[in-house]
Amino acid sequence: ALGRLEWRRFASGLFQGQGLRIVRDQVYVLGRDQITRLHDLNGDGEADFYENFNNDTIVAANPAEYCLDLQTDRAGNFYFGKAAPWHPHTTTPHQGVVFRVSPDGARSEVFATGFRAQNGMAISPRDEITVSDNQGHWMPASKLNLIQRGGFYGIVPTAQRELELRWRGTNFIANPSDPAARERHGFTGFGPNQPTPAGYDKPIAWLPMTMDNSSGGQVWATTDKWGPLNDQLLFTSYGKCALFATLLRDVGGRKQAAMIPLGLKFDTGIMRGRVNPRDGQVYVAGMRGWLTSAVRAGGLYRVRHTGKPAHLPVAFVASKTGVELKFSDPLDPKTATDPESYGVERWNYYWSSNYGSKHYSVSERGAVKHDALTVTVARLSADGRTVTLDIADMRPSDQLLLKLNLDGADGALVSREIYATVPVLEAAGK
């Protein structure tokens, strides 16, 4: 019941704490300076001893160089991100990285690099690690990464390693995170016309600025209380105060995803989420700060499945001939089979040292515009839950936007937008 809620302060005086993890009833908090393990020695509900669990990360005076989120894998290792202000007043080898810390706190390593402001992550029950990031230099738009150890995720000045770079018609090898190397070769790493590597590890999903201008963390709905979204990945937006369902699919040996706004509006930016083991519901929290549509300073929210028909897409397949979309509940055959019920657009982003990217046509190289695609046929499965759309001229694209306005079989309006990233198209009928 929400009629009477009480809270109690457990600890205070932490340095910009932006990550929290409870392991075997022990509270760990990530601050800008360290992971702190909190001990309540006398059982009065207040921490008495603040233990330095690990403080290997370098603390610099740059604005916005936060340490972000705190998660654990099945082996008990801790993971967190460290952001990268650019231009930094001080440069360190710990900017724009994801750290891994051993279960006992004694050892740490840089796990992956090339991040900008990775304000949140999640680790699946299978130890898949997702990390968000948002628009800036070398970052065309907000995105969701599925990261691997040693991966490089696109921000060249935070590569923290040597890269083969091309600049002004010449190839050379340098560490673009090293100020001495940048000075020696005469580049800054940001702004127009910077040395560019051959590539980077691509995200599983992009989101345009209109939907997410500043990403938060993710949370797996590992519960049997969330109906059609049980065990699905959820994505939070700090900037737009929103929550997205993330439909993952393995295609050609790699994952790609479709993102669906759940239509819930929060009073604060949403940054962190957990499933409460007591009630099986998802709880999210966040705050108001820089560049968010939030109207309140902070908030903790419970998000639950009411048991009523949700009319949510629960699976998304992009093929060479169109799109297949599975829903949680049956649809009205008349509107579901009308091609006019659907609108489809696509575009690409351009990865460069500039700040963000325009939206570029997939069909017309260099043109700044969305490609409008035509749904020629819409078919509905016998159970009324799966729509197959024939779409002319399907091509791999950074962003495929599907808008739909249908009715459910129960007469409910089903109006959704789906933002998919489809670098690989499947064979039709798979």
ZAMI-312419 format. One record per residue (C-alpha): x, y, z. Coordinates in Angstrom, 3 decimals, padded with zeros to 6 digits. Example, Ala and Ser with C-alpha at 12.3 -4.5 7.8 and 13.67 -1.06 7.14 Angstrom:
2
+----------+----------+----------+
|       c1 |       c2 |       c3 |
+----------+----------+----------+
|  012.300 | -004.500 |  007.800 |
|  013.670 | -001.060 |  007.140 |
+----------+----------+----------+
//
This chain:
430
+----------+----------+----------+
|       c1 |       c2 |       c3 |
+----------+----------+----------+
|  000.000 |  000.000 |  000.000 |
|  001.145 |  003.516 | -000.752 |
| -000.969 |  005.226 |  001.900 |
|  001.876 |  005.373 |  004.399 |
|  005.490 |  005.308 |  003.288 |
|  008.448 |  005.791 |  005.585 |
|  012.127 |  006.201 |  004.831 |
|  015.222 |  006.397 |  006.981 |
|  018.682 |  007.691 |  006.188 |
|  021.195 |  004.837 |  006.373 |
|  024.380 |  006.754 |  005.466 |
|  025.478 |  010.289 |  004.556 |
|  028.565 |  012.244 |  003.529 |
|  029.308 |  010.123 |  000.456 |
|  031.060 |  011.708 | -002.545 |
|  028.518 |  011.920 | -005.395 |
|  027.193 |  008.402 | -004.894 |
|  025.689 |  007.148 | -008.168 |
|  025.765 |  003.380 | -007.776 |
|  024.301 |  000.992 | -005.207 |
|  024.501 | -002.781 | -004.907 |
|  023.480 | -005.073 | -002.046 |
|  025.396 | -008.365 | -001.914 |
|  024.469 | -010.895 |  000.787 |
|  022.797 | -008.104 |  002.787 |
|  025.955 | -005.970 |  002.614 |
|  025.502 | -002.469 |  001.163 |
|  028.045 | -001.204 | -001.401 |
|  027.906 |  002.382 | -002.676 |
|  029.897 |  003.730 | -005.618 |
|  031.085 |  007.309 | -005.221 |
|  033.381 |  009.443 | -007.291 |
|  036.265 |  008.413 | -005.033 |
|  035.696 |  004.739 | -004.205 |
|  033.384 |  001.814 | -003.611 |
|  032.356 |  002.091 |  000.027 |
|  031.111 | -000.917 |  001.987 |
|  028.721 |  000.168 |  004.726 |
|  028.483 | -001.649 |  008.065 |
|  025.722 | -001.316 |  010.645 |
|  027.655 | -002.583 |  013.662 |
|  024.951 | -002.214 |  016.302 |
|  021.887 | -003.067 |  014.222 |
|  020.125 |  000.272 |  014.684 |
|  019.460 |  000.807 |  010.980 |
|  022.262 |  003.328 |  010.475 |
|  025.745 |  002.724 |  009.065 |
|  028.484 |  003.101 |  011.685 |
|  031.574 |  002.114 |  009.688 |
|  032.342 |  003.255 |  006.129 |
|  034.902 |  000.804 |  004.726 |
|  037.023 |  001.619 |  001.695 |
|  036.296 | -001.469 | -000.406 |
|  038.237 | -000.269 | -003.478 |
|  039.581 |  003.163 | -004.445 |
|  041.777 |  002.337 | -007.439 |
|  040.034 |  004.790 | -009.751 |
|  041.825 |  008.118 | -010.286 |
|  039.866 |  011.132 | -009.038 |
|  040.278 |  014.230 | -011.226 |
|  038.835 |  017.726 | -010.854 |
|  037.081 |  017.725 | -014.229 |
|  033.373 |  018.541 | -014.135 |
|  031.028 |  015.609 | -014.800 |
|  033.747 |  012.973 | -014.437 |
|  031.420 |  010.816 | -012.378 |
|  031.648 |  007.175 | -011.437 |
|  028.387 |  005.619 | -012.562 |
|  026.213 |  002.669 | -011.513 |
|  027.329 | -000.507 | -009.753 |
|  026.510 | -004.060 | -010.865 |
|  027.786 | -007.587 | -010.201 |
|  028.160 | -010.705 | -012.329 |
|  027.546 | -014.320 | -011.284 |
|  031.137 | -014.655 | -010.052 |
|  030.692 | -011.658 | -007.738 |
|  032.841 | -009.180 | -009.698 |
|  031.734 | -005.541 | -009.509 |
|  031.380 | -003.327 | -012.599 |
|  030.963 |  000.424 | -012.929 |
|  031.575 |  003.194 | -015.433 |
|  033.735 |  006.312 | -015.221 |
|  032.667 |  009.178 | -017.452 |
|  034.873 |  011.363 | -019.635 |
|  034.414 |  015.147 | -019.726 |
|  035.805 |  016.543 | -022.934 |
|  037.698 |  018.845 | -022.958 |
|  039.240 |  017.678 | -019.672 |
|  041.361 |  020.002 | -017.552 |
|  043.273 |  016.919 | -016.455 |
|  043.688 |  013.718 | -018.465 |
|  043.869 |  010.296 | -016.809 |
|  043.870 |  006.707 | -018.116 |
|  040.601 |  006.096 | -016.268 |
|  038.380 |  008.415 | -018.310 |
|  035.626 |  006.891 | -020.425 |
|  036.038 |  003.313 | -019.218 |
|  034.154 |  000.480 | -017.548 |
|  035.943 | -000.993 | -014.536 |
|  035.812 | -004.508 | -013.161 |
|  036.661 | -005.049 | -009.467 |
|  037.257 | -008.461 | -007.907 |
|  034.707 | -009.806 | -005.377 |
|  037.058 | -009.060 | -002.477 |
|  037.868 | -005.538 | -003.704 |
|  041.595 | -006.269 | -003.888 |
|  042.037 | -006.033 | -007.676 |
|  040.640 | -003.901 | -010.467 |
|  041.068 | -003.628 | -014.224 |
|  039.860 | -001.496 | -017.094 |
|  037.335 | -003.815 | -018.735 |
|  036.287 | -001.752 | -021.788 |
|  036.968 |  001.738 | -023.172 |
|  035.717 |  004.427 | -025.533 |
|  032.788 |  005.797 | -023.515 |
|  031.578 |  009.344 | -022.953 |
|  028.870 |  009.547 | -020.269 |
|  027.866 |  005.939 | -019.644 |
|  025.240 |  006.715 | -017.027 |
|  024.081 |  003.182 | -016.395 |
|  024.444 | -000.468 | -017.136 |
|  022.947 | -003.888 | -016.422 |
|  024.180 | -007.464 | -016.218 |
|  021.820 | -010.215 | -017.321 |
|  021.349 | -013.575 | -015.569 |
|  023.705 | -014.906 | -018.287 |
|  026.375 | -012.251 | -017.545 |
|  025.636 | -010.179 | -020.664 |
|  026.740 | -006.612 | -019.893 |
|  024.860 | -003.682 | -021.403 |
|  026.016 | -000.065 | -021.088 |
|  024.294 |  003.108 | -022.289 |
|  025.889 |  006.287 | -023.612 |
|  024.650 |  009.587 | -025.016 |
|  025.282 |  012.065 | -027.800 |
|  028.475 |  014.093 | -028.021 |
|  031.808 |  014.140 | -029.850 |
|  032.267 |  010.767 | -031.581 |
|  028.750 |  009.866 | -030.416 |
|  026.077 |  010.313 | -033.107 |
|  023.114 |  009.707 | -030.759 |
|  022.142 |  007.930 | -027.566 |
|  022.839 |  004.220 | -027.721 |
|  022.884 |  000.894 | -025.920 |
|  026.033 | -001.234 | -026.073 |
|  026.501 | -004.925 | -025.378 |
|  030.090 | -004.870 | -024.194 |
|  032.916 | -007.394 | -024.146 |
|  036.223 | -007.358 | -022.323 |
|  038.718 | -005.263 | -024.289 |
|  036.046 | -003.630 | -026.437 |
|  036.322 | -000.088 | -027.825 |
|  032.978 |  001.732 | -028.029 |
|  033.595 |  004.764 | -030.164 |
|  034.920 |  007.806 | -028.261 |
|  038.392 |  008.074 | -029.769 |
|  039.989 |  010.283 | -027.040 |
|  038.969 |  007.681 | -024.427 |
|  040.263 |  004.634 | -026.303 |
|  043.039 |  004.312 | -023.680 |
|  045.130 |  002.290 | -026.151 |
|  047.009 |  002.644 | -029.395 |
|  044.849 |  002.784 | -032.522 |
|  045.662 |  002.922 | -036.191 |
|  044.432 |  006.377 | -037.176 |
|  043.968 |  008.030 | -040.550 |
|  044.339 |  011.790 | -040.910 |
|  045.074 |  014.059 | -043.858 |
|  045.752 |  011.122 | -046.129 |
|  048.225 |  009.434 | -043.781 |
|  047.922 |  006.388 | -041.519 |
|  049.765 |  006.336 | -038.200 |
|  049.585 |  004.551 | -034.849 |
|  049.027 |  006.541 | -031.654 |
|  047.173 |  006.451 | -028.368 |
|  044.625 |  009.281 | -028.764 |
|  044.073 |  009.326 | -024.979 |
|  047.697 |  010.339 | -024.379 |
|  048.178 |  014.152 | -024.294 |
|  051.804 |  013.769 | -025.391 |
|  050.764 |  011.724 | -028.434 |
|  048.101 |  014.271 | -029.387 |
|  050.604 |  017.106 | -029.095 |
|  053.236 |  015.195 | -031.055 |
|  050.852 |  014.559 | -033.962 |
|  049.106 |  017.929 | -033.695 |
|  045.486 |  016.994 | -032.990 |
|  043.037 |  017.527 | -030.113 |
|  040.768 |  014.481 | -030.497 |
|  037.486 |  016.402 | -030.684 |
|  035.872 |  018.875 | -033.047 |
|  035.985 |  018.836 | -036.855 |
|  038.566 |  016.949 | -038.907 |
|  040.245 |  014.711 | -036.355 |
|  042.222 |  011.486 | -036.927 |
|  039.799 |  008.592 | -037.330 |
|  040.277 |  004.861 | -036.709 |
|  038.893 |  002.232 | -039.049 |
|  035.971 |  001.467 | -036.750 |
|  034.673 |  000.627 | -033.297 |
|  032.389 | -001.879 | -031.588 |
|  028.878 | -000.951 | -032.711 |
|  025.876 | -000.668 | -030.385 |
|  022.912 | -003.018 | -030.393 |
|  020.514 | -000.058 | -030.450 |
|  020.433 |  003.647 | -031.271 |
|  017.835 |  006.168 | -030.084 |
|  017.278 |  009.641 | -031.576 |
|  017.530 |  012.716 | -029.378 |
|  013.758 |  013.217 | -029.518 |
|  013.324 |  009.964 | -027.597 |
|  016.396 |  009.966 | -025.344 |
|  018.795 |  012.879 | -025.044 |
|  020.515 |  011.471 | -021.939 |
|  020.436 |  007.762 | -021.174 |
|  020.189 |  006.114 | -017.776 |
|  020.797 |  002.552 | -016.679 |
|  019.047 | -000.679 | -017.520 |
|  017.333 | -003.387 | -015.499 |
|  016.331 | -006.951 | -016.320 |
|  012.737 | -007.700 | -015.299 |
|  013.721 | -011.046 | -013.777 |
|  010.313 | -011.698 | -012.279 |
|  007.129 | -013.651 | -012.926 |
|  004.995 | -010.623 | -011.990 |
|  005.497 | -008.570 | -015.135 |
|  003.310 | -010.483 | -017.558 |
|  004.452 | -010.140 | -021.182 |
|  007.679 | -008.400 | -020.149 |
|  008.897 | -011.065 | -017.732 |
|  012.676 | -011.484 | -018.157 |
|  012.914 | -008.631 | -020.685 |
|  015.531 | -005.876 | -020.606 |
|  014.278 | -002.406 | -019.678 |
|  016.089 |  000.820 | -020.615 |
|  015.765 |  004.105 | -018.725 |
|  016.039 |  007.674 | -019.981 |
|  017.261 |  010.339 | -017.585 |
|  016.695 |  013.086 | -020.161 |
|  013.150 |  012.171 | -021.194 |
|  012.018 |  010.664 | -017.843 |
|  010.959 |  007.510 | -019.644 |
|  011.139 |  003.719 | -019.550 |
|  011.596 |  001.519 | -022.635 |
|  011.161 | -002.175 | -023.321 |
|  014.146 | -003.566 | -025.222 |
|  013.445 | -006.454 | -027.589 |
|  016.696 | -008.326 | -028.235 |
|  017.319 | -010.734 | -031.076 |
|  020.353 | -012.730 | -032.227 |
|  020.970 | -012.202 | -035.936 |
|  023.984 | -013.584 | -037.734 |
|  025.935 | -014.143 | -034.538 |
|  025.334 | -010.702 | -033.039 |
|  022.546 | -009.046 | -031.093 |
|  020.423 | -006.181 | -032.316 |
|  017.492 | -004.551 | -030.600 |
|  014.219 | -002.695 | -030.951 |
|  013.271 | -000.103 | -028.321 |
|  009.658 |  000.624 | -027.359 |
|  008.591 |  003.511 | -025.099 |
|  006.202 |  002.111 | -022.502 |
|  004.255 |  005.372 | -022.370 |
|  004.879 |  005.958 | -018.661 |
|  005.793 |  009.473 | -017.577 |
|  007.910 |  010.065 | -014.496 |
|  008.423 |  013.325 | -012.609 |
|  012.199 |  012.861 | -012.547 |
|  014.862 |  011.590 | -014.865 |
|  015.115 |  007.796 | -014.538 |
|  018.615 |  006.402 | -013.985 |
|  018.579 |  003.198 | -011.907 |
|  016.307 |  000.190 | -011.541 |
|  015.988 | -003.002 | -009.526 |
|  013.496 | -005.837 | -009.138 |
|  012.348 | -006.041 | -005.527 |
|  012.649 | -009.710 | -004.468 |
|  009.805 | -009.254 | -001.974 |
|  007.044 | -008.269 | -004.397 |
|  008.602 | -009.053 | -007.798 |
|  007.971 | -005.543 | -009.097 |
|  010.363 | -003.137 | -010.808 |
|  011.466 | -000.052 | -008.888 |
|  013.202 |  002.848 | -010.655 |
|  014.802 |  005.999 | -009.270 |
|  016.293 |  009.207 | -010.590 |
|  016.643 |  012.941 | -010.188 |
|  016.528 |  016.316 | -011.913 |
|  019.695 |  017.978 | -013.155 |
|  021.312 |  018.984 | -016.425 |
|  019.174 |  018.721 | -019.598 |
|  016.233 |  016.685 | -018.373 |
|  012.498 |  017.259 | -018.681 |
|  012.102 |  016.363 | -014.990 |
|  009.913 |  018.572 | -012.796 |
|  010.904 |  017.206 | -009.365 |
|  014.272 |  016.938 | -007.639 |
|  014.126 |  013.185 | -007.130 |
|  011.859 |  010.193 | -006.893 |
|  011.490 |  006.453 | -006.328 |
|  008.813 |  004.734 | -008.418 |
|  007.216 |  001.297 | -008.451 |
|  006.245 |  000.038 | -011.901 |
|  003.965 | -003.004 | -011.993 |
|  001.937 | -005.099 | -014.388 |
| -001.743 | -004.625 | -013.597 |
| -002.844 | -007.870 | -015.220 |
| -004.897 | -006.021 | -017.826 |
| -004.139 | -006.440 | -021.557 |
| -000.976 | -004.479 | -022.302 |
| -001.064 | -004.645 | -026.119 |
|  002.718 | -004.492 | -026.161 |
|  005.066 | -005.689 | -028.889 |
|  007.067 | -008.557 | -027.367 |
|  009.153 | -009.678 | -030.376 |
|  010.515 | -007.834 | -033.423 |
|  012.055 | -009.347 | -036.559 |
|  013.412 | -007.280 | -039.462 |
|  013.823 | -009.285 | -042.658 |
|  014.763 | -008.576 | -046.252 |
|  011.072 | -008.342 | -047.131 |
|  009.664 | -006.495 | -044.128 |
|  008.926 | -006.730 | -040.421 |
|  007.289 | -009.323 | -038.197 |
|  005.865 | -008.051 | -034.933 |
|  004.447 | -010.206 | -032.153 |
|  002.073 | -008.681 | -029.593 |
|  001.160 | -009.626 | -026.049 |
| -002.573 | -009.585 | -026.805 |
| -004.809 | -010.224 | -029.842 |
| -005.394 | -007.429 | -032.344 |
| -008.432 | -006.338 | -034.300 |
| -008.123 | -008.011 | -037.739 |
| -009.527 | -005.046 | -039.682 |
| -007.042 | -002.438 | -038.477 |
| -004.128 | -004.866 | -038.145 |
| -004.365 | -005.905 | -041.819 |
| -004.740 | -002.357 | -043.145 |
| -001.371 | -001.103 | -044.507 |
| -002.506 |  002.446 | -043.713 |
| -002.299 |  001.581 | -040.000 |
|  001.495 |  001.661 | -040.239 |
|  004.172 |  004.228 | -041.007 |
|  007.822 |  003.332 | -041.575 |
|  010.915 |  005.558 | -041.747 |
|  014.627 |  004.879 | -041.646 |
|  017.921 |  006.745 | -041.439 |
|  021.599 |  006.376 | -040.635 |
|  023.928 |  008.246 | -038.299 |
|  027.428 |  009.434 | -039.160 |
|  030.237 |  008.600 | -036.745 |
|  032.767 |  011.444 | -036.603 |
|  034.660 |  013.721 | -034.226 |
|  031.851 |  016.270 | -034.487 |
|  029.233 |  016.621 | -031.771 |
|  026.348 |  014.285 | -032.627 |
|  025.040 |  013.495 | -036.085 |
|  022.356 |  014.557 | -038.494 |
|  019.942 |  011.944 | -039.840 |
|  021.138 |  010.650 | -043.212 |
|  019.194 |  008.871 | -045.907 |
|  019.990 |  005.196 | -046.409 |
|  018.845 |  005.320 | -050.047 |
|  020.497 |  008.588 | -051.119 |
|  024.074 |  008.770 | -049.925 |
|  024.821 |  012.090 | -048.211 |
|  021.233 |  013.356 | -048.206 |
|  020.043 |  014.664 | -044.834 |
|  016.556 |  013.191 | -044.556 |
|  014.512 |  010.199 | -043.470 |
|  013.537 |  007.586 | -046.032 |
|  009.782 |  006.964 | -046.013 |
|  009.003 |  003.300 | -046.692 |
|  005.751 |  001.764 | -047.897 |
|  003.893 | -001.097 | -046.261 |
|  002.385 | -002.976 | -049.196 |
|  000.708 | -005.862 | -047.348 |
| -000.177 | -006.487 | -043.690 |
| -001.078 | -010.004 | -042.532 |
| -002.350 | -011.186 | -039.134 |
| -001.694 | -014.643 | -037.694 |
| -004.523 | -017.005 | -036.786 |
| -004.151 | -016.238 | -033.072 |
| -004.345 | -012.499 | -033.775 |
| -001.031 | -011.723 | -032.080 |
|  001.551 | -011.566 | -034.889 |
|  001.573 | -009.019 | -037.697 |
|  003.736 | -009.553 | -040.790 |
|  004.365 | -006.441 | -042.865 |
|  005.677 | -006.513 | -046.425 |
|  007.824 | -003.392 | -046.828 |
|  009.422 | -002.336 | -050.082 |
|  013.183 | -001.683 | -050.272 |
|  014.258 | -002.985 | -046.861 |
|  017.940 | -002.276 | -046.180 |
|  020.232 | -002.434 | -043.157 |
|  019.969 |  000.836 | -041.238 |
|  020.994 |  002.454 | -037.984 |
|  017.424 |  003.466 | -037.220 |
|  014.183 |  001.915 | -038.434 |
|  011.109 |  003.643 | -037.018 |
|  007.788 |  001.817 | -037.125 |
|  004.677 |  003.756 | -036.111 |
|  001.415 |  001.908 | -035.668 |
| -002.158 |  002.880 | -034.859 |
| -004.349 | -000.185 | -034.436 |
| -007.166 | -001.503 | -032.317 |
| -006.911 | -004.428 | -029.976 |
| -009.400 | -007.266 | -030.283 |
| -010.987 | -005.808 | -027.144 |
| -011.412 | -002.408 | -028.828 |
| -008.519 | -000.708 | -027.027 |
| -006.420 |  001.769 | -029.010 |
| -002.945 |  000.378 | -029.740 |
| -000.688 |  003.299 | -030.665 |
|  003.042 |  002.596 | -030.485 |
|  006.398 |  003.680 | -031.864 |
|  009.231 |  001.182 | -032.246 |
|  012.845 |  002.297 | -032.747 |
|  014.888 | -000.587 | -034.126 |
|  018.533 | -000.886 | -035.120 |
|  018.901 | -003.369 | -037.964 |
|  022.488 | -003.746 | -039.233 |
|  021.588 | -007.247 | -040.444 |
|  018.335 | -008.285 | -042.127 |
|  017.134 | -011.851 | -041.755 |
|  015.934 | -014.068 | -044.558 |
|  012.166 | -013.858 | -044.988 |
|  010.135 | -016.359 | -042.988 |
|  012.806 | -017.213 | -040.390 |
+----------+----------+----------+
//
